[in-house]
């Protein structure tokens, strides 16, 4: 099971997550309390193992803005949380992760129109686009109709429920941000526990 630790703001947190086995590190460039600049993300990314994939999170960005981040950080993936079209996603110079909100058991949008993207499912946003730390109703979705080999599950995950999410969806990866924080800051013990739980479940 691959694990993405999102909303990284410090080099220490990134290096700790990588050392514990995180596969993806997420930098939020969209408006958010976890937002960082391209320059900050580039500094944090310096020295990370090449095995750790760096993801930039955007909401309805300009093409040039995304390409600048891809070059400067550099980014391995671009995560799109707005109304970006399949054409926009496929035109980028890095592979894309297209996020979809799940509300009342329904995916808002059509993931099948993004065949070249990884697909991330998340709960509706509260204050900012890009996730609000709340789980969507997993049981209302038919996991058999989802592209499991391209699927990333996000929204309200913690070390307490990630095992259940993996059993339900058998996704490519799980994505966490607020679920590994205490008082709005990344908590290294929670990061360690989350990664451990996710990796152990995938080995069972």
LUMZATI-752206 format. One line per 4 residues: number of its first residue (from 1); for each residue x, y, z of N, C-alpha, C, O. Coordinates in nm, 2 decimals. Layout:
<rs>
NUM = X/Y/Z/X/Y/Z/X/Y/Z/X/Y/Z ~ ... $
</rs>
This chain:
<rs>
1 = 0.08/-0.12/0.00/0.00/0.00/0.00/0.09/0.13/0.00/0.18/0.14/0.08 ~ 0.06/0.21/-0.09/0.13/0.34/-0.10/0.07/0.44/-0.01/-0.06/0.44/0.01 ~ 0.15/0.53/0.05/0.10/0.63/0.15/0.14/0.77/0.10/0.26/0.79/0.07 ~ 0.05/0.86/0.11/0.08/1.00/0.08/0.05/1.08/0.20/-0.06/1.08/0.26 $
5 = 0.16/1.15/0.25/0.14/1.25/0.36/0.14/1.39/0.30/0.23/1.43/0.24 ~ 0.02/1.45/0.31/0.00/1.58/0.24/0.01/1.70/0.34/0.00/1.68/0.46 ~ 0.02/1.82/0.28/0.02/1.94/0.36/0.15/1.95/0.44/0.15/2.01/0.54 ~ 0.26/1.91/0.38/0.39/1.92/0.44/0.44/2.06/0.43/0.43/2.13/0.32 $
9 = 0.49/2.12/0.54/0.54/2.25/0.54/0.68/2.27/0.59/0.74/2.38/0.58 ~ 0.74/2.16/0.64/0.88/2.17/0.69/0.97/2.06/0.64/0.92/1.95/0.61 ~ 1.09/2.08/0.63/1.19/1.98/0.58/1.19/1.87/0.68/1.21/1.75/0.64 ~ 1.19/1.90/0.81/1.19/1.79/0.91/1.08/1.69/0.90/1.10/1.57/0.91 $
13 = 0.96/1.75/0.88/0.84/1.66/0.86/0.85/1.57/0.74/0.82/1.46/0.74 ~ 0.90/1.63/0.63/0.92/1.56/0.50/1.02/1.45/0.52/1.00/1.34/0.47 ~ 1.13/1.48/0.58/1.23/1.38/0.60/1.19/1.27/0.69/1.23/1.15/0.67 ~ 1.12/1.30/0.79/1.07/1.20/0.89/0.97/1.11/0.82/0.98/0.99/0.83 $
17 = 0.87/1.17/0.74/0.78/1.09/0.67/0.84/0.99/0.57/0.81/0.88/0.56 ~ 0.94/1.05/0.50/1.01/0.96/0.40/1.09/0.85/0.47/1.09/0.74/0.42 ~ 1.15/0.88/0.58/1.23/0.77/0.66/1.13/0.67/0.71/1.17/0.55/0.72 ~ 1.01/0.70/0.74/0.91/0.60/0.79/0.84/0.52/0.68/0.77/0.43/0.71 $
21 = 0.87/0.56/0.56/0.82/0.48/0.44/0.71/0.55/0.36/0.65/0.48/0.28 ~ 0.69/0.68/0.37/0.59/0.75/0.29/0.64/0.74/0.14/0.76/0.75/0.11 ~ 0.54/0.72/0.06/0.57/0.70/-0.09/0.55/0.84/-0.16/0.62/0.86/-0.26 ~ 0.46/0.92/-0.11/0.43/1.05/-0.17/0.44/1.16/-0.06/0.39/1.13/0.06 $
25 = 0.49/1.27/-0.09/0.49/1.39/0.00/0.41/1.50/-0.08/0.44/1.53/-0.19 ~ 0.31/1.56/-0.01/0.22/1.66/-0.08/0.25/1.80/-0.03/0.25/1.83/0.09 ~ 0.26/1.89/-0.13/0.27/2.03/-0.10/0.15/2.10/-0.15/0.11/2.08/-0.27 ~ 0.09/2.18/-0.07/-0.04/2.25/-0.11/0.00/2.39/-0.16/0.05/2.47/-0.08 $
29 = -0.03/2.42/-0.28/-0.01/2.55/-0.34/-0.14/2.63/-0.35/-0.14/2.75/-0.38 ~ -0.25/2.56/-0.33/-0.38/2.63/-0.33/-0.40/2.70/-0.20/-0.34/2.67/-0.10 ~ -0.49/2.80/-0.19/-0.52/2.87/-0.06/-0.56/2.76/0.04/-0.65/2.68/0.02 ~ -0.49/2.77/0.15/-0.51/2.67/0.26/-0.42/2.71/0.38/-0.33/2.79/0.36 $
33 = -0.46/2.67/0.50/-0.37/2.69/0.61/-0.24/2.61/0.60/-0.15/2.64/0.68 ~ -0.23/2.52/0.50/-0.11/2.44/0.48/-0.04/2.49/0.35/0.05/2.42/0.31 ~ -0.08/2.60/0.30/-0.02/2.65/0.17/0.12/2.68/0.19/0.16/2.74/0.29 ~ 0.20/2.65/0.09/0.35/2.68/0.08/0.38/2.74/-0.05/0.30/2.73/-0.15 $
37 = 0.49/2.81/-0.06/0.53/2.87/-0.19/0.61/2.76/-0.27/0.66/2.66/-0.21 ~ 0.63/2.79/-0.39/0.71/2.70/-0.47/0.85/2.70/-0.42/0.92/2.59/-0.42 ~ 0.90/2.81/-0.37/1.04/2.82/-0.32/1.05/2.73/-0.19/1.15/2.66/-0.18 ~ 0.95/2.74/-0.11/0.96/2.66/0.02/0.95/2.51/-0.02/1.03/2.43/0.04 $
41 = 0.86/2.47/-0.11/0.85/2.33/-0.14/0.98/2.28/-0.20/1.02/2.17/-0.18 ~ 1.05/2.36/-0.29/1.17/2.33/-0.35/1.28/2.30/-0.24/1.36/2.21/-0.25 ~ 1.28/2.39/-0.14/1.38/2.38/-0.03/1.36/2.25/0.05/1.45/2.18/0.08 ~ 1.23/2.22/0.07/1.19/2.10/0.15/1.23/1.98/0.07/1.28/1.88/0.13 $
45 = 1.21/1.98/-0.06/1.23/1.86/-0.15/1.37/1.83/-0.16/1.41/1.72/-0.19 ~ 1.46/1.93/-0.15/1.60/1.91/-0.17/1.65/1.80/-0.07/1.64/1.82/0.06 ~ 1.71/1.70/-0.12/1.77/1.60/-0.03/1.68/1.48/0.00/1.72/1.38/0.06 ~ 1.55/1.49/-0.04/1.46/1.38/-0.02/1.51/1.26/-0.12/1.55/1.29/-0.23 $
49 = 1.49/1.14/-0.07/1.52/1.03/-0.16/1.44/1.03/-0.29/1.33/1.07/-0.29 ~ 1.50/0.99/-0.40/1.43/0.99/-0.53/1.31/0.90/-0.53/1.22/0.91/-0.61 ~ 1.31/0.80/-0.43/1.19/0.71/-0.43/1.07/0.78/-0.37/0.96/0.72/-0.39 ~ 1.08/0.89/-0.31/0.97/0.97/-0.26/0.91/1.06/-0.37/0.98/1.15/-0.42 $
53 = 0.79/1.04/-0.41/0.73/1.12/-0.51/0.67/1.25/-0.45/0.60/1.24/-0.35 ~ 0.70/1.36/-0.52/0.66/1.49/-0.47/0.53/1.53/-0.55/0.54/1.54/-0.67 ~ 0.43/1.57/-0.48/0.30/1.60/-0.54/0.26/1.75/-0.50/0.28/1.79/-0.39 ~ 0.22/1.82/-0.61/0.18/1.96/-0.58/0.02/1.96/-0.59/-0.03/1.91/-0.69 $
57 = -0.04/2.02/-0.50/-0.19/2.03/-0.49/-0.23/2.17/-0.54/-0.19/2.27/-0.48 ~ -0.32/2.17/-0.64/-0.37/2.29/-0.70/-0.52/2.29/-0.71/-0.59/2.19/-0.71 ~ -0.58/2.41/-0.72/-0.72/2.43/-0.74/-0.74/2.53/-0.85/-0.71/2.65/-0.83 ~ -0.79/2.48/-0.97/-0.81/2.57/-1.09/-0.69/2.66/-1.11/-0.71/2.78/-1.12 $
61 = -0.57/2.60/-1.13/-0.45/2.69/-1.15/-0.43/2.73/-1.30/-0.50/2.67/-1.39 ~ -0.35/2.83/-1.32/-0.30/2.86/-1.45/-0.20/2.75/-1.50/-0.13/2.70/-1.41 ~ -0.20/2.72/-1.62/-0.11/2.62/-1.68/0.04/2.66/-1.64/0.11/2.57/-1.60 ~ 0.07/2.79/-1.66/0.21/2.83/-1.64/0.25/2.81/-1.49/0.36/2.78/-1.46 $
65 = 0.15/2.84/-1.40/0.18/2.82/-1.26/0.22/2.68/-1.22/0.31/2.65/-1.15 ~ 0.14/2.58/-1.28/0.17/2.44/-1.25/0.30/2.40/-1.31/0.38/2.34/-1.25 ~ 0.33/2.45/-1.44/0.45/2.41/-1.50/0.57/2.47/-1.43/0.68/2.40/-1.42 ~ 0.56/2.59/-1.37/0.67/2.64/-1.30/0.70/2.56/-1.17/0.82/2.53/-1.14 $
69 = 0.60/2.51/-1.11/0.61/2.43/-0.99/0.68/2.29/-1.03/0.76/2.24/-0.96 ~ 0.63/2.24/-1.14/0.69/2.11/-1.18/0.84/2.12/-1.21/0.91/2.03/-1.17 ~ 0.88/2.23/-1.27/1.02/2.25/-1.29/1.10/2.28/-1.17/1.21/2.23/-1.15 ~ 1.05/2.37/-1.08/1.13/2.43/-0.98/1.14/2.34/-0.85/1.24/2.33/-0.79 $
73 = 1.03/2.26/-0.82/1.03/2.19/-0.69/1.14/2.07/-0.70/1.22/2.07/-0.60 ~ 1.15/1.98/-0.79/1.05/1.96/-0.90/0.94/1.86/-0.85/0.96/1.79/-0.75 ~ 0.83/1.86/-0.92/0.72/1.78/-0.89/0.71/1.65/-0.97/0.75/1.65/-1.09 ~ 0.67/1.54/-0.91/0.65/1.41/-0.98/0.51/1.40/-1.03/0.48/1.33/-1.13 $
77 = 0.41/1.46/-0.95/0.27/1.45/-0.98/0.21/1.59/-0.95/0.25/1.67/-0.87 ~ 0.10/1.61/-1.02/0.02/1.73/-1.00/-0.12/1.69/-0.96/-0.19/1.61/-1.03 ~ -0.17/1.73/-0.84/-0.30/1.69/-0.79/-0.40/1.81/-0.81/-0.38/1.92/-0.77 ~ -0.51/1.78/-0.88/-0.60/1.89/-0.93/-0.74/1.87/-0.85/-0.80/1.77/-0.86 $
81 = -0.78/1.98/-0.78/-0.90/1.97/-0.70/-1.01/2.06/-0.75/-1.11/2.08/-0.68 ~ -0.99/2.12/-0.87/-1.09/2.22/-0.92/-1.17/2.16/-1.03/-1.21/2.05/-1.03 ~ -1.20/2.25/-1.13/-1.28/2.21/-1.25/-1.19/2.19/-1.37/-1.23/2.21/-1.48 ~ -1.07/2.15/-1.34/-0.97/2.12/-1.45/-1.02/2.01/-1.55/-1.07/1.91/-1.50 $
85 = -1.01/2.04/-1.67/-1.06/1.94/-1.78/-0.96/1.83/-1.80/-0.85/1.84/-1.77 ~ -1.01/1.72/-1.86/-0.92/1.61/-1.90/-0.81/1.67/-1.99/-0.69/1.62/-1.98 ~ -0.84/1.76/-2.08/-0.74/1.82/-2.17/-0.63/1.89/-2.10/-0.52/1.88/-2.13 ~ -0.68/1.97/-1.99/-0.58/2.04/-1.91/-0.49/1.94/-1.84/-0.36/1.96/-1.84 $
89 = -0.54/1.84/-1.78/-0.46/1.74/-1.71/-0.36/1.67/-1.80/-0.25/1.65/-1.76 ~ -0.41/1.63/-1.92/-0.32/1.56/-2.01/-0.21/1.65/-2.07/-0.11/1.60/-2.13 ~ -0.23/1.78/-2.07/-0.14/1.87/-2.13/-0.02/1.90/-2.04/0.08/1.96/-2.09 ~ -0.03/1.87/-1.91/0.08/1.90/-1.82/0.20/1.81/-1.84/0.19/1.70/-1.90 $
93 = 0.32/1.86/-1.80/0.44/1.78/-1.83/0.47/1.68/-1.71/0.58/1.61/-1.72 ~ 0.38/1.67/-1.62/0.39/1.57/-1.51/0.25/1.50/-1.51/0.15/1.56/-1.54 ~ 0.25/1.37/-1.47/0.12/1.30/-1.45/0.03/1.37/-1.35/0.08/1.43/-1.25 ~ -0.10/1.35/-1.37/-0.19/1.42/-1.28/-0.27/1.32/-1.20/-0.29/1.20/-1.23 $
97 = -0.31/1.37/-1.08/-0.41/1.31/-0.99/-0.53/1.39/-0.99/-0.53/1.51/-0.95 ~ -0.64/1.34/-1.04/-0.77/1.42/-1.04/-0.85/1.39/-0.92/-0.89/1.27/-0.90 ~ -0.89/1.49/-0.84/-0.96/1.47/-0.72/-1.11/1.48/-0.75/-1.15/1.57/-0.82 ~ -1.19/1.40/-0.69/-1.34/1.41/-0.70/-1.40/1.40/-0.56/-1.36/1.32/-0.47 $
101 = -1.50/1.49/-0.53/-1.57/1.49/-0.41/-1.68/1.38/-0.41/-1.74/1.35/-0.51 ~ -1.70/1.32/-0.29/-1.81/1.22/-0.28/-1.91/1.28/-0.18/-1.88/1.31/-0.07 ~ -2.03/1.29/-0.23/-2.14/1.34/-0.14/-2.26/1.26/-0.15/-2.31/1.23/-0.26 ~ -2.32/1.22/-0.04/-2.44/1.13/-0.03/-2.42/1.01/-0.12/-2.52/0.96/-0.19 $
105 = -2.30/0.95/-0.12/-2.28/0.83/-0.19/-2.26/0.84/-0.34/-2.25/0.74/-0.41 ~ -2.25/0.97/-0.39/-2.23/0.99/-0.53/-2.10/1.07/-0.56/-2.07/1.16/-0.49 ~ -2.03/1.02/-0.66/-1.90/1.09/-0.70/-1.95/1.21/-0.78/-2.02/1.20/-0.88 ~ -1.90/1.33/-0.74/-1.93/1.46/-0.81/-1.84/1.47/-0.94/-1.73/1.53/-0.93 $
109 = -1.89/1.42/-1.05/-1.81/1.42/-1.17/-1.79/1.28/-1.22/-1.84/1.18/-1.16 ~ -1.72/1.27/-1.33/-1.71/1.14/-1.40/-1.56/1.10/-1.41/-1.49/1.15/-1.50 ~ -1.51/1.02/-1.32/-1.37/0.98/-1.33/-1.33/0.91/-1.46/-1.21/0.91/-1.49 ~ -1.42/0.85/-1.52/-1.39/0.77/-1.65/-1.35/0.87/-1.76/-1.29/0.82/-1.86 $
113 = -1.37/1.00/-1.75/-1.32/1.09/-1.85/-1.18/1.13/-1.83/-1.12/1.21/-1.91 ~ -1.12/1.08/-1.72/-0.98/1.11/-1.69/-0.90/0.97/-1.69/-0.84/0.94/-1.59 ~ -0.89/0.90/-1.80/-0.84/0.77/-1.81/-0.69/0.77/-1.78/-0.63/0.66/-1.74 ~ -0.62/0.88/-1.80/-0.47/0.88/-1.78/-0.43/0.93/-1.65/-0.31/0.95/-1.62 $
117 = -0.53/0.97/-1.56/-0.50/1.02/-1.43/-0.52/0.92/-1.32/-0.60/0.83/-1.33 ~ -0.45/0.94/-1.21/-0.48/0.87/-1.09/-0.61/0.94/-1.04/-0.63/1.06/-1.06 ~ -0.70/0.87/-0.97/-0.82/0.92/-0.92/-0.83/0.92/-0.77/-0.81/0.82/-0.71 ~ -0.85/1.04/-0.72/-0.85/1.06/-0.57/-1.00/1.09/-0.53/-1.06/1.18/-0.58 $
121 = -1.05/1.02/-0.43/-1.18/1.04/-0.38/-1.17/1.11/-0.24/-1.09/1.06/-0.16 ~ -1.25/1.21/-0.22/-1.24/1.29/-0.10/-1.38/1.34/-0.06/-1.47/1.34/-0.14 ~ -1.39/1.38/0.07/-1.52/1.43/0.11/-1.53/1.58/0.06/-1.43/1.64/0.03 ~ -1.65/1.63/0.06/-1.67/1.77/0.02/-1.59/1.86/0.11/-1.57/1.84/0.23 $
125 = -1.54/1.97/0.05/-1.46/2.07/0.13/-1.55/2.15/0.22/-1.67/2.16/0.20 ~ -1.48/2.20/0.33/-1.56/2.29/0.42/-1.51/2.43/0.41/-1.59/2.51/0.36 ~ -1.39/2.46/0.45/-1.34/2.60/0.43/-1.26/2.62/0.31/-1.28/2.72/0.24 ~ -1.18/2.52/0.27/-1.09/2.53/0.15/-1.12/2.41/0.06/-1.16/2.30/0.11 $
129 = -1.10/2.43/-0.07/-1.10/2.32/-0.16/-0.98/2.23/-0.13/-0.88/2.28/-0.08 ~ -0.99/2.10/-0.15/-0.88/2.02/-0.14/-0.89/1.93/-0.01/-0.79/1.87/0.03 ~ -1.00/1.93/0.05/-1.02/1.84/0.16/-1.04/1.91/0.30/-0.98/2.01/0.32 ~ -1.13/1.85/0.38/-1.16/1.91/0.51/-1.14/1.82/0.63/-1.18/1.85/0.74 $
133 = -1.07/1.71/0.60/-1.04/1.62/0.72/-1.16/1.54/0.76/-1.16/1.48/0.87 ~ -1.26/1.52/0.68/-1.38/1.45/0.71/-1.40/1.33/0.61/-1.37/1.35/0.49 ~ -1.43/1.22/0.66/-1.45/1.10/0.58/-1.58/1.11/0.50/-1.68/1.15/0.56 ~ -1.59/1.06/0.38/-1.71/1.05/0.31/-1.77/0.91/0.35/-1.71/0.83/0.41 $
137 = -1.90/0.89/0.31/-1.97/0.77/0.35/-1.92/0.65/0.26/-1.97/0.63/0.15 ~ -1.82/0.58/0.30/-1.76/0.47/0.22/-1.86/0.37/0.18/-1.86/0.32/0.06 ~ -1.95/0.33/0.27/-2.04/0.22/0.24/-2.14/0.25/0.13/-2.20/0.15/0.07 ~ -2.16/0.37/0.09/-2.26/0.40/-0.01/-2.20/0.39/-0.15/-2.27/0.39/-0.25 $
141 = -2.06/0.37/-0.16/-2.00/0.35/-0.29/-1.97/0.21/-0.32/-1.94/0.13/-0.23 ~ -1.99/0.17/-0.45/-1.96/0.03/-0.49/-1.81/0.03/-0.54/-1.78/0.08/-0.65 ~ -1.73/-0.03/-0.45/-1.59/-0.03/-0.48/-1.55/-0.11/-0.61/-1.45/-0.08/-0.67 ~ -1.64/-0.20/-0.65/-1.62/-0.28/-0.77/-1.62/-0.19/-0.90/-1.57/-0.23/-1.00 $
145 = -1.69/-0.08/-0.89/-1.70/0.01/-1.01/-1.59/0.12/-1.01/-1.59/0.20/-1.10 ~ -1.50/0.11/-0.92/-1.39/0.21/-0.91/-1.26/0.15/-0.97/-1.24/0.03/-0.96 ~ -1.18/0.24/-1.03/-1.05/0.20/-1.09/-0.95/0.17/-0.98/-0.86/0.26/-0.96 ~ -0.95/0.06/-0.91/-0.87/0.04/-0.80/-0.72/0.05/-0.82/-0.65/0.10/-0.73 $
149 = -0.68/0.02/-0.94/-0.53/0.03/-0.97/-0.49/0.17/-0.99/-0.37/0.20/-0.99 ~ -0.58/0.27/-1.00/-0.55/0.41/-1.01/-0.61/0.49/-0.89/-0.61/0.61/-0.90 ~ -0.66/0.42/-0.79/-0.75/0.49/-0.69/-0.67/0.53/-0.57/-0.58/0.46/-0.51 ~ -0.69/0.65/-0.52/-0.64/0.70/-0.40/-0.75/0.75/-0.31/-0.84/0.82/-0.35 $
153 = -0.75/0.70/-0.18/-0.86/0.73/-0.09/-0.81/0.84/0.01/-0.70/0.82/0.07 ~ -0.89/0.95/0.02/-0.85/1.05/0.12/-0.98/1.09/0.20/-1.08/1.04/0.18 ~ -0.96/1.19/0.29/-1.07/1.24/0.36/-1.09/1.17/0.50/-1.15/1.06/0.51 ~ -1.05/1.24/0.60/-1.07/1.19/0.73/-1.00/1.07/0.78/-1.04/1.00/0.87 $
157 = -0.90/1.03/0.70/-0.83/0.91/0.74/-0.74/0.93/0.86/-0.68/1.04/0.88 ~ -0.73/0.83/0.95/-0.64/0.83/1.06/-0.58/0.69/1.08/-0.62/0.60/1.00 ~ -0.49/0.68/1.17/-0.44/0.54/1.20/-0.55/0.45/1.25/-0.53/0.33/1.24 ~ -0.66/0.50/1.30/-0.77/0.42/1.35/-0.86/0.36/1.24/-0.92/0.26/1.26 $
161 = -0.87/0.44/1.13/-0.96/0.39/1.03/-0.90/0.35/0.89/-0.97/0.31/0.80 ~ -0.77/0.38/0.88/-0.71/0.35/0.75/-0.72/0.20/0.71/-0.73/0.17/0.59 ~ -0.71/0.12/0.81/-0.72/-0.03/0.79/-0.85/-0.06/0.72/-0.86/-0.14/0.63 ~ -0.96/0.00/0.78/-1.09/-0.03/0.72/-1.11/0.03/0.58/-1.17/-0.03/0.50 $
165 = -1.05/0.14/0.55/-1.05/0.20/0.42/-0.98/0.12/0.32/-1.03/0.10/0.21 ~ -0.87/0.06/0.36/-0.80/-0.03/0.27/-0.87/-0.16/0.24/-0.88/-0.20/0.13 ~ -0.93/-0.21/0.34/-1.01/-0.33/0.32/-1.13/-0.31/0.23/-1.17/-0.39/0.15 ~ -1.19/-0.19/0.24/-1.31/-0.16/0.16/-1.28/-0.14/0.02/-1.34/-0.19/-0.07 $
169 = -1.17/-0.06/-0.01/-1.15/-0.01/-0.15/-1.03/-0.08/-0.22/-1.03/-0.08/-0.34 ~ -0.94/-0.14/-0.14/-0.82/-0.20/-0.20/-0.76/-0.10/-0.30/-0.74/-0.13/-0.42 ~ -0.73/0.03/-0.26/-0.68/0.13/-0.35/-0.53/0.12/-0.38/-0.46/0.04/-0.31 ~ -0.48/0.20/-0.47/-0.34/0.21/-0.49/-0.27/0.28/-0.38/-0.16/0.24/-0.34 $
173 = -0.34/0.38/-0.32/-0.28/0.46/-0.21/-0.38/0.52/-0.12/-0.50/0.53/-0.16 ~ -0.34/0.56/0.00/-0.42/0.63/0.09/-0.35/0.77/0.12/-0.22/0.78/0.12 ~ -0.43/0.87/0.14/-0.38/1.01/0.15/-0.43/1.07/0.28/-0.54/1.07/0.31 ~ -0.33/1.13/0.36/-0.37/1.19/0.49/-0.30/1.32/0.50/-0.19/1.34/0.46 $
177 = -0.37/1.41/0.57/-0.31/1.54/0.61/-0.35/1.57/0.75/-0.26/1.56/0.84 ~ -0.47/1.62/0.78/-0.51/1.66/0.91/-0.51/1.54/1.01/-0.49/1.55/1.13 ~ -0.53/1.42/0.96/-0.53/1.30/1.04/-0.39/1.26/1.10/-0.39/1.17/1.19 ~ -0.29/1.33/1.06/-0.16/1.31/1.13/-0.11/1.44/1.18/0.01/1.47/1.19 $
181 = -0.20/1.52/1.23/-0.17/1.65/1.29/-0.22/1.66/1.43/-0.32/1.59/1.47 ~ -0.16/1.74/1.51/-0.20/1.78/1.65/-0.20/1.93/1.66/-0.09/1.99/1.64 ~ -0.31/1.99/1.69/-0.32/2.14/1.69/-0.27/2.21/1.57/-0.20/2.31/1.57 ~ -0.30/2.15/1.45/-0.27/2.21/1.32/-0.13/2.19/1.27/-0.09/2.24/1.17 $
185 = -0.05/2.11/1.34/0.09/2.08/1.30/0.11/1.93/1.29/0.05/1.86/1.36 ~ 0.20/1.90/1.19/0.22/1.76/1.17/0.28/1.70/1.30/0.37/1.76/1.37 ~ 0.23/1.58/1.34/0.27/1.51/1.46/0.35/1.38/1.42/0.29/1.29/1.36 ~ 0.48/1.37/1.45/0.56/1.26/1.39/0.51/1.13/1.45/0.53/1.03/1.38 $
189 = 0.46/1.12/1.57/0.41/1.00/1.61/0.29/0.95/1.53/0.27/0.83/1.50 ~ 0.20/1.04/1.50/0.08/1.01/1.42/0.12/0.97/1.28/0.06/0.88/1.22 ~ 0.22/1.04/1.22/0.27/1.00/1.09/0.32/0.86/1.09/0.29/0.78/1.01 ~ 0.40/0.83/1.20/0.46/0.69/1.21/0.35/0.59/1.22/0.36/0.49/1.15 $
193 = 0.25/0.61/1.31/0.14/0.52/1.33/0.06/0.50/1.20/0.02/0.38/1.17 ~ 0.03/0.61/1.13/-0.05/0.60/1.01/0.02/0.51/0.90/-0.04/0.42/0.85 ~ 0.15/0.54/0.88/0.22/0.47/0.78/0.23/0.32/0.82/0.21/0.23/0.73 ~ 0.26/0.30/0.94/0.27/0.16/0.99/0.14/0.08/0.97/0.14/-0.03/0.92 $
197 = 0.03/0.14/1.01/-0.10/0.08/0.99/-0.13/0.05/0.84/-0.18/-0.06/0.81 ~ -0.11/0.15/0.76/-0.14/0.13/0.61/-0.05/0.02/0.55/-0.10/-0.06/0.48 ~ 0.08/0.02/0.59/0.17/-0.08/0.53/0.14/-0.22/0.58/0.15/-0.32/0.51 ~ 0.11/-0.23/0.71/0.08/-0.36/0.77/-0.05/-0.42/0.71/-0.05/-0.54/0.69 $
201 = -0.15/-0.34/0.68/-0.27/-0.39/0.63/-0.25/-0.45/0.49/-0.30/-0.55/0.45 ~ -0.16/-0.38/0.41/-0.14/-0.42/0.27/-0.06/-0.55/0.27/-0.05/-0.62/0.17 ~ 0.01/-0.59/0.38/0.09/-0.71/0.39/0.01/-0.83/0.44/0.06/-0.94/0.43 ~ -0.11/-0.80/0.49/-0.19/-0.91/0.55/-0.26/-0.99/0.44/-0.33/-1.09/0.47 $
</rs>
